[in-house]
Every structure is written in C-alpha cells, then in structure tokens.
Amino acid sequence: MKISIITCHDVYNYGASLQAYALQEYIKSLGHEVTIIDYKPNGDARYDFWTIPNSCRILDLTQKYKIVAFLYCLYRAPERFYTIGRKKPFARFKKDFLSCTNLYKNVEELRREPPIADVYVAGSDQIWNTVLSNGKDPAFYMDFGDEYVKRISYAASFAIPAIQTEFKPFVKEMLSHINCISVRERTGKQIVNDLGFEAEVVCDPVFLRNKSQWEEIIHQRPIVKSPYVLVYDLYSRDPQIEKAARKVSNQLGLKIVSVNAFIRKNYADKNINNAGPLEFLNLIYYSKYIITDSFHASAFAVIFHIPFVVFQIKKSNNSSRISDFLEEIHLAGQLNSEKVSSDLNFDESDELLRDYIASSKKYLEHSL
C-alpha cells in the first residue's frame, strides 16, 4: 500500500526528525511504500530574522510599528542565529533519510492537491498540542484528501494533561474522521475518551527501531573524545540542569558537554551548536551520563542504557509526556532526581519496553 505520514519532521528539533525517520522506516519494513508529507506551514521560521512568536509580550506593538518589530528581532538575533550551524546537517538528514513529498505550505494546498495514498498516518510528536499551532491545524488531523483514504494516528501527542475548553469542539470534530486513534500518553488517551472516542496508547516511534538498528546510522568515532556528561537543555531555563551537571561532573570526573538548541551554556566545558540529528545521536550514544529536559533525549538514554536524569519544566507545554513515559517503564525515579547514579539498572525497563513495543507494532500493523 501507499502510506503518507504527516508529522513534525523538519522543525530543527532532534526528536522530531528522528521519530519521523523511525516511523517511516518501520512502516517500510512491513512492505509498504512510504512518504512523509513535506508540510511546513511556518516555513523556516526558526532562522528567519523577522519571525516574531505569538507568545511575544509586545506582539501587538510589533504588528503595528515596523521599527518595534525590527528592534525586537534585532534583540533576539544573537540567540536565534547562535545555532544556525545546525541548518545544514538538518537539511542533509532530511535529504538523505526522509522520503518526502513536494512541499505544502498550508492546509488549503493539501486540500487542493492531496498526496495520493491508501492510508494517511498522523505521526507522533506534539502534533495535537493545542497550546501550540500544531494542535489547532486541521492538517495534523488529516483533514484533507478523498474520503476513501483510511486515516489513522500513531502515537500522536497532546503533550498536555488536558486541552483548553475552547478547543474541545474543534478537536472532537477532527477526531471524528479518524478511523483508528492511538496516542503516546495515558493522559492523551483520557482526552480522547472524554471526547467520546476510543484510543490505544502506543510507544514513541523511536522505540520501533532497536539499539542495533540505531547503531547502523551512528558514526563509529565519537565527536567528543574525552568522557563526558551530556547536557541537552531544550527549554534553556532550568537552573536545576546546571546544578545537576556540575554535581555529576564533580562526582564522576566527567567534562560537561552541551548540545545546544538555543543558547550557549557558560558552565559547559564544550558547547556544540552545529549538530544535526546524526550528530545528536552520536553525542548521546558515546556519553557517560545525560542530563536533560527532553523527552527524546530520555528515550534514547533508555535505548542505549545510559544513566540519565530528566527535569520536567512545570510551566512548559509538554508536562505529561515525560512523566507518563517514565512511569510506564518504572523509571519515574529519574524524574527531577538529585541522586547521581552511574549504574542505573535497565533490566526491568527493557522487559516492560519489549511488551510495550510488541503491542504497539501489533496495533500499527492491524490499523494499516
């Protein structure tokens, strides 16, 4: 069959790129022809000088006065372009590893010329997070294409414990057209159930590929030669991460290496601001310890059996996905932990994951 996946695949986020690749590869392994719908409603906003987020406190002023917009963008430019070196390796990963359709810039374009497929799959990541633009976009609910095309979701994430009341009618209408619904978190299942639909909880796509399969695309030589603790501070605003990094570094005698999504970490011995998805995997794989606030960094720590601690940002828009995941595999003790342990036992989590992955694969195959 022809399968087309819509997900967040090209947003300069390591987890987003790698989960898209993993889902694509697993469905291909089942014998299907797979493409990822190259849907980019925001273009390359991450490295566009004139991008002003909706969360900007002076948004109204920037829209009214061009000089205010310019001064705001100029003020944000050093932070925005600090990691512009990532742009080329991300583009290379997309070209070499993702089988994409032609570019679609909005849902109207998708509706006018929808991808030809037997099945549409709404993939994973925060595609249904109504705090973000994704969750308010009909495209991520596959509201395009002919009626005969089957529509399923795989590990779609709301990322939050509950959606805002004003968006419930919209989400309910969107879900009513989906034949098989699966989500990534138990909280997501509850949201779907409360709207009157059934949903299955399945694992994130990165777990559909085992350790040896991931190792096939990791360069055999480590980017950083010395033993190190890796910091991936995605949200760049948690002092707990710096405190934990210094503690691990001192107790285990490790250098601090930071792979940056945004700003430089002054406390790190080495800052890496030009890593793409493959480099990110390399840095995780060869690290001795991981400190992060990222779901996918935690997921790969589990896959590669690397001791880790993850800090959950209470005010962030992904409050449920990390805690749900760690509870599912009995590693909830690694959440917001102040304990430094270099010999974390992954035996129980491996066993739980095996059953979880098997049932997730079974669900996906049955849905397709």
C-alpha positions as CSV (number, residue, x, y, z in Angstrom):
1,M,0.0,0.0,0.0
2,K,0.9,3.7,-0.3
3,I,1.3,5.3,3.1
4,S,1.7,9.0,3.6
5,I,2.8,10.3,7.1
6,I,2.1,13.8,8.4
7,T,4.1,14.8,11.4
8,C,6.6,17.4,12.7
9,H,9.6,16.2,10.7
10,D,11.5,19.4,9.7
11,V,11.5,21.9,12.6
12,Y,15.1,21.9,13.7
13,N,14.3,19.6,16.6
14,Y,16.3,16.4,17.0
15,G,13.5,14.3,18.4
16,A,11.1,15.4,15.7
17,S,13.4,14.4,12.9
18,L,14.4,11.1,14.4
19,Q,10.8,10.0,15.3
20,A,9.7,10.8,11.8
21,Y,12.5,8.7,10.4
22,A,11.8,5.8,12.7
23,L,8.1,5.6,11.8
24,Q,8.9,5.8,8.1
25,E,11.4,3.0,8.4
26,Y,9.2,0.7,10.4
27,I,6.3,1.0,8.0
28,K,8.6,0.5,5.1
29,S,9.8,-2.7,6.8
30,L,6.3,-4.0,6.6
31,G,6.5,-3.9,2.8
32,H,4.6,-0.6,2.2
33,E,5.6,2.4,0.0
34,V,6.1,5.3,2.4
35,T,6.4,9.0,2.0
36,I,6.4,11.9,4.6
37,I,4.2,14.8,3.7
38,D,6.5,17.8,3.5
39,Y,4.1,20.0,5.4
40,K,5.8,23.2,6.6
41,P,3.1,25.9,7.5
42,N,5.7,28.1,9.2
43,G,8.5,27.7,6.6
44,D,11.9,28.1,8.0
45,A,10.7,30.4,10.8
46,R,13.4,29.2,13.2
47,Y,16.2,31.0,11.4
48,D,14.1,33.8,9.8
49,F,15.2,37.2,11.1
50,W,11.6,38.6,11.0
51,T,10.0,35.7,12.9
52,I,8.0,37.0,15.9
53,P,6.3,34.3,18.0
54,N,2.7,34.6,19.1
55,S,3.9,34.4,22.7
56,C,5.8,37.7,22.3
57,R,4.6,40.1,25.0
58,I,4.7,43.1,22.7
59,L,3.2,41.3,19.7
60,D,0.6,43.9,19.1
61,L,3.2,46.7,19.0
62,T,5.4,44.7,16.6
63,Q,2.5,44.3,14.3
64,K,1.6,48.0,14.5
65,Y,5.0,49.6,14.2
66,K,7.8,48.3,11.9
67,I,10.5,49.9,13.9
68,V,9.4,48.0,17.1
69,A,9.4,44.8,15.1
70,F,12.9,45.5,13.8
71,L,14.2,46.3,17.2
72,Y,12.7,43.2,18.7
73,C,14.1,40.9,16.0
74,L,17.5,42.6,16.3
75,Y,17.4,42.0,20.1
76,R,16.6,38.3,19.5
77,A,19.0,37.7,16.7
78,P,22.1,36.7,18.7
79,E,20.1,33.9,20.4
80,R,18.2,32.9,17.2
81,F,21.3,32.6,15.0
82,Y,23.7,31.2,17.5
83,T,22.8,27.7,16.4
84,I,22.4,28.4,12.7
85,G,25.2,26.0,12.0
86,R,22.6,23.2,12.6
87,K,20.8,24.2,9.5
88,K,23.0,22.3,7.0
89,P,23.2,19.0,8.9
90,F,19.4,19.1,9.4
91,A,18.9,19.6,5.7
92,R,21.3,16.8,4.9
93,F,19.5,14.5,7.2
94,K,16.2,15.3,5.6
95,K,17.6,14.8,2.1
96,D,19.4,11.5,2.9
97,F,17.0,9.8,5.3
98,L,13.4,11.1,4.8
99,S,11.3,10.3,1.7
100,C,9.4,13.5,1.4
101,T,6.6,14.6,-0.9
102,N,6.5,18.0,-2.6
103,L,6.3,21.0,-0.2
104,Y,2.9,22.1,1.2
105,K,2.7,25.4,3.0
106,N,-0.8,25.3,4.3
107,V,-3.8,23.1,4.7
108,E,-5.5,24.7,1.7
109,E,-2.7,23.4,-0.5
110,L,-3.1,19.9,0.9
111,R,-6.8,20.0,0.2
112,R,-6.3,21.2,-3.4
113,E,-3.7,18.6,-4.3
114,P,-3.6,15.9,-1.6
115,P,-0.9,13.2,-1.6
116,I,-2.1,10.1,-3.4
117,A,-2.2,7.3,-0.8
118,D,-4.2,4.4,0.5
119,V,-3.6,5.4,4.1
120,Y,-2.8,8.7,5.8
121,V,-0.9,8.4,9.2
122,A,-0.8,11.3,11.6
123,G,2.6,10.5,13.2
124,S,4.0,11.2,16.6
125,D,5.4,14.2,18.4
126,Q,3.3,17.1,19.7
127,I,1.1,17.3,16.6
128,W,-2.1,17.7,18.7
129,N,-0.8,20.1,21.4
130,T,-3.5,22.8,21.4
131,V,-1.1,25.2,23.2
132,L,0.9,25.2,20.0
133,S,-0.2,26.0,16.5
134,N,0.0,22.3,15.6
135,G,-3.0,21.3,17.7
136,K,-5.1,23.9,16.1
137,D,-4.2,23.0,12.5
138,P,-6.7,20.7,10.6
139,A,-3.8,19.3,8.6
140,F,-2.3,17.4,11.5
141,Y,-5.7,15.7,11.9
142,M,-5.6,14.6,8.2
143,D,-8.5,16.9,7.2
144,F,-7.6,16.6,3.5
145,G,-7.8,14.1,0.7
146,D,-10.5,11.7,-0.5
147,E,-13.0,10.1,1.8
148,Y,-11.9,6.6,0.7
149,V,-8.4,7.1,2.2
150,K,-8.0,5.4,5.5
151,R,-6.8,7.7,8.4
152,I,-5.0,6.5,11.4
153,S,-2.9,8.2,14.1
154,Y,0.2,6.6,15.6
155,A,1.5,7.8,18.9
156,A,0.1,11.3,18.4
157,S,0.8,13.5,21.4
158,F,-1.3,16.2,23.0
159,A,1.7,16.6,25.4
160,I,-0.5,18.3,28.0
161,P,-2.8,16.7,30.6
162,A,-5.9,18.4,29.3
163,I,-6.9,20.6,26.4
164,Q,-8.4,24.0,26.8
165,T,-12.2,24.1,26.8
166,E,-12.5,26.4,23.8
167,F,-10.7,23.9,21.6
168,K,-12.6,20.8,22.6
169,P,-15.3,21.2,19.9
170,F,-12.6,21.6,17.2
171,V,-10.6,18.6,18.3
172,K,-13.7,16.4,18.7
173,E,-14.8,17.3,15.1
174,M,-11.3,16.5,13.8
175,L,-11.0,13.2,15.6
176,S,-14.4,12.0,14.3
177,H,-12.9,11.5,10.8
178,I,-10.0,9.3,12.0
179,N,-10.5,5.5,11.6
180,C,-8.0,4.3,14.3
181,I,-6.7,6.6,17.0
182,S,-3.5,5.9,19.0
183,V,-1.7,8.3,21.3
184,R,1.6,8.3,23.1
185,E,0.5,9.1,26.6
186,R,-2.1,7.8,29.0
187,T,-3.2,11.4,29.5
188,G,-3.8,11.6,25.8
189,K,-6.0,8.5,25.9
190,Q,-8.1,10.2,28.6
191,I,-8.5,13.3,26.5
192,V,-9.7,11.2,23.5
193,N,-12.0,9.1,25.8
194,D,-13.5,12.3,27.3
195,L,-14.4,13.5,23.8
196,G,-16.2,10.3,23.1
197,F,-13.7,8.2,21.2
198,E,-11.6,5.1,21.8
199,A,-7.8,5.3,21.7
200,E,-4.8,3.0,22.2
201,V,-1.6,4.0,24.0
202,V,1.5,3.1,22.0
203,C,5.2,3.7,22.2
204,D,7.0,6.6,20.6
205,P,8.3,5.7,17.1
206,V,11.9,5.8,18.1
207,F,11.3,2.6,20.0
208,L,10.1,0.8,16.8
209,R,13.9,0.6,16.0
210,N,16.1,-1.4,18.3
211,K,19.5,-0.4,19.6
212,S,21.4,-2.2,16.8
213,Q,19.3,-0.5,14.1
214,W,20.1,2.9,15.5
215,E,23.7,2.0,15.7
216,E,23.8,1.5,12.0
217,I,23.5,5.2,11.4
218,I,25.8,6.4,14.2
219,H,29.3,7.2,13.2
220,Q,31.8,4.8,14.8
221,R,34.0,7.6,16.1
222,P,32.7,9.8,19.0
223,I,32.5,13.5,18.3
224,V,33.9,14.2,21.7
225,K,36.9,12.1,22.7
226,S,37.0,12.7,26.5
227,P,34.5,11.1,28.8
228,Y,31.6,13.5,29.3
229,V,28.2,14.2,30.7
230,L,25.9,15.4,28.0
231,V,23.5,18.3,28.7
232,Y,20.6,18.9,26.4
233,D,18.7,21.8,27.9
234,L,15.9,22.1,25.3
235,Y,13.9,24.8,27.1
236,S,17.1,26.7,28.3
237,R,15.6,27.9,31.5
238,D,16.0,25.4,34.3
239,P,18.7,26.1,36.9
240,Q,18.3,22.5,38.1
241,I,20.0,21.3,35.0
242,E,23.2,23.4,35.6
243,K,23.2,22.3,39.2
244,A,22.9,18.6,38.3
245,A,25.5,18.9,35.5
246,R,28.1,20.4,37.9
247,K,27.3,17.7,40.5
248,V,27.6,14.8,38.0
249,S,30.8,16.3,36.6
250,N,32.4,16.6,40.0
251,Q,31.4,13.2,41.4
252,L,32.1,11.2,38.2
253,G,35.1,13.2,36.9
254,L,33.4,14.0,33.6
255,K,33.6,17.0,31.3
256,I,30.4,18.9,30.7
257,V,29.3,18.9,27.0
258,S,26.2,20.8,26.0
259,V,24.4,20.3,22.7
260,N,22.5,23.5,22.2
261,A,19.1,24.1,20.7
262,F,19.3,27.8,21.5
263,I,21.7,29.5,23.9
264,R,25.3,28.8,24.9
265,K,25.8,27.2,28.4
266,N,28.6,29.1,30.1
267,Y,29.1,26.3,32.6
268,A,29.9,23.7,30.0
269,D,33.4,22.7,29.1
270,K,32.3,22.3,25.4
271,N,29.3,23.8,23.6
272,I,28.2,22.3,20.4
273,N,25.9,24.5,18.4
274,N,26.0,22.9,14.9
275,A,24.8,19.4,15.5
276,G,22.2,17.7,13.2
277,P,20.1,14.6,14.1
278,L,23.0,12.2,13.4
279,E,25.4,14.2,15.5
280,F,22.9,14.3,18.3
281,L,22.7,10.5,18.2
282,N,26.5,10.3,18.3
283,L,26.7,12.6,21.3
284,I,24.1,10.7,23.2
285,Y,25.5,7.2,22.3
286,Y,29.0,8.0,23.5
287,S,28.1,9.9,26.6
288,K,28.6,8.6,30.1
289,Y,25.6,10.4,31.6
290,I,22.7,12.5,30.3
291,I,21.0,15.5,31.9
292,T,18.1,16.9,30.0
293,D,14.5,18.2,30.0
294,S,13.8,16.5,26.6
295,F,11.5,13.5,26.1
296,H,13.5,12.1,23.2
297,A,16.9,12.6,24.9
298,S,15.5,10.5,27.7
299,A,14.1,7.9,25.3
300,F,17.5,7.4,23.6
301,A,19.2,7.2,27.0
302,V,16.9,4.3,27.7
303,I,17.5,2.7,24.3
304,F,21.3,3.0,24.7
305,H,21.3,2.2,28.5
306,I,23.0,5.5,29.5
307,P,22.4,6.8,33.1
308,F,20.3,9.9,33.0
309,V,18.1,12.3,34.9
310,V,15.4,14.4,33.3
311,F,13.9,17.6,34.6
312,Q,10.3,18.4,34.0
313,I,9.6,22.1,33.4
314,K,6.3,22.7,35.3
315,K,5.4,25.7,33.1
316,S,6.3,24.0,29.8
317,N,3.8,22.8,27.2
318,N,4.8,19.1,27.5
319,S,4.1,18.4,31.1
320,S,2.6,14.9,30.8
321,R,4.7,13.1,28.1
322,I,7.9,12.7,30.1
323,S,6.2,11.6,33.4
324,D,3.8,9.2,31.6
325,F,6.7,7.6,29.8
326,L,8.9,7.1,32.8
327,E,6.1,5.7,34.9
328,E,5.3,3.3,32.1
329,I,8.7,1.7,32.2
330,H,9.2,2.0,36.0
331,L,11.9,4.7,35.8
332,A,10.0,7.5,37.4
333,G,12.8,7.9,39.9
334,Q,14.9,9.5,37.2
335,L,12.5,12.5,37.1
336,N,13.8,15.6,38.9
337,S,16.2,13.4,40.8
338,E,19.1,14.9,42.7
339,K,20.8,11.4,43.1
340,V,23.9,10.7,41.0
341,S,23.9,7.0,39.9
342,S,26.3,5.8,37.2
343,D,25.0,2.2,37.3
344,L,21.3,2.6,36.5
345,N,19.7,-0.9,36.1
346,F,17.7,-1.0,32.8
347,D,16.7,-4.7,33.0
348,E,13.1,-4.0,34.2
349,S,12.6,-1.2,31.8
350,D,13.9,-3.4,28.9
351,E,11.4,-6.1,29.8
352,L,8.5,-3.6,30.0
353,L,9.5,-2.0,26.8
354,R,9.6,-5.3,24.9
355,D,6.0,-6.0,25.7
356,Y,5.0,-2.3,25.0
357,I,6.8,-2.3,21.7
358,A,5.4,-5.6,20.6
359,S,1.8,-4.5,21.4
360,S,2.5,-1.1,19.6
361,K,3.7,-2.8,16.5
362,K,0.7,-5.2,16.5
363,Y,-1.6,-2.2,16.8
364,L,0.1,-0.4,13.9
365,E,0.1,-3.4,11.6
366,H,-3.6,-4.1,12.4
367,S,-4.6,-0.5,11.8
368,L,-2.8,-0.3,8.5
